[in-house]
């Protein structure tokens, strides 16, 4: 969680939503701390929500995930896990790509 929070602060970003792609520990272990620090709204696939902590809203493949005025398609990608989803942002791909890139470089969530 610390690298994500630090990256957001460095960029001047406010974390308002967390879209969880699947339930593996390296994708969920920071949710509690990020949500506690930011009050972010946690969104997850309905089929996987029982495995993910602190879910506020569920989405279904074929639907939309909404982040305020932004929205993204929810695509079922069950090859990695049964409930895995991905979401190419329809109107927010630039910031989503930047956030993912920064989190990966900082090894966010890795053990």
RAMOVEN-V798807 format. One line per field, one symbol per residue. phi: phi as a letter, one per 40 degrees, with the letter a starting at -180 (. if undefined). A space follows every 10 residues. Layout:
phi->???
This chain:
phi->.dcccccccd cgcbcbabcc caccdcbbcc ddcccccbgc ccbacdcbdc bbcfccabbb dgcbbbbgcc aacbbcbccc adccbbacdc bacccccccc ccccccgdgc c
